[in-house]
């Protein structure tokens, strides 16, 4: 009799944010200091990471902070000012 065994698998799941830590679109807009429409456009254009929970969109404040950091523009040479 042959016994079939499955190979052991290591699951490497990224631990996501706790659902209580996620922001809705209005809260995300307040966090960014922008209108709600801007956040909705970021989501629609997939320019920012978001979570879809059923029909609801939720954003992680850490992702919003990363978006802000990525948009930082360093000052140019003094002759440009």
C-alpha positions as CSV (number, residue, x, y, z in Angstrom):
1,X,0.0,0.0,0.0
2,X,1.4,3.4,-1.0
3,X,0.9,6.3,1.4
4,X,0.6,9.7,-0.2
5,X,2.0,12.5,1.9
6,X,1.9,16.2,1.0
7,X,5.2,18.1,1.1
8,X,5.3,20.5,4.0
9,X,4.8,24.0,3.0
10,X,5.9,27.2,4.6
11,X,3.3,29.9,4.4
12,X,4.8,33.3,4.1
13,X,1.9,35.6,4.5
14,X,2.4,39.3,4.8
15,X,0.9,40.4,8.0
16,X,-1.5,43.2,7.1
17,X,-2.8,46.0,9.2
18,X,-5.4,45.5,11.9
19,X,-8.9,46.4,10.5
20,X,-9.4,48.9,13.3
21,X,-6.3,50.8,12.1
22,X,-7.6,51.3,8.5
23,X,-9.1,54.7,7.4
24,X,-12.1,55.2,5.2
25,X,-11.8,57.6,2.3
26,X,-13.0,60.7,4.3
27,X,-10.5,60.0,7.1
28,X,-7.7,59.4,4.6
29,X,-8.5,62.8,2.9
30,X,-8.3,64.4,6.3
31,X,-5.0,62.7,7.0
32,X,-3.6,63.9,3.7
33,X,-5.2,67.4,4.0
34,X,-6.9,67.0,0.6
35,X,-10.4,66.7,-0.7
36,X,-12.1,63.3,-0.7
37,X,-12.3,63.5,-4.5
38,X,-8.5,63.4,-4.7
39,X,-8.3,60.3,-2.5
40,X,-10.9,58.6,-4.7
41,X,-8.9,59.5,-7.8
42,X,-5.7,58.0,-6.3
43,X,-7.6,54.8,-5.6
44,X,-9.3,54.7,-9.0
45,X,-5.9,55.2,-10.8
46,X,-4.3,52.7,-8.4
47,X,-1.7,55.2,-7.4
48,X,-1.9,54.3,-3.7
49,X,-2.3,50.9,-2.0
50,X,-5.8,50.3,-0.6
51,X,-7.9,47.4,0.8
52,X,-11.2,46.4,-0.6
53,X,-13.5,45.0,2.1
54,X,-16.7,44.1,0.3
55,X,-17.8,47.3,-1.3
56,X,-15.8,49.4,1.1
57,X,-12.4,51.0,0.4
58,X,-10.0,51.3,3.3
59,X,-6.5,52.8,3.5
60,X,-3.6,52.2,5.9
61,X,-2.2,55.3,7.4
62,X,1.3,53.9,6.9
63,X,0.6,53.7,3.1
64,X,-0.6,57.3,3.2
65,X,2.6,58.4,5.0
66,X,4.7,56.6,2.4
67,X,2.7,58.3,-0.4
68,X,3.6,61.7,1.3
69,X,7.3,60.7,1.6
70,X,7.4,59.6,-2.1
71,X,6.0,63.0,-3.2
72,X,8.8,64.9,-1.4
73,X,10.7,67.3,-3.7
74,X,14.1,68.4,-2.7
75,X,15.1,72.0,-3.2
76,X,17.1,72.7,-6.4
77,X,20.2,74.8,-6.9
78,X,20.1,78.3,-5.4
79,X,20.3,79.8,-8.9
80,X,16.8,78.4,-9.7
81,X,15.2,80.3,-6.8
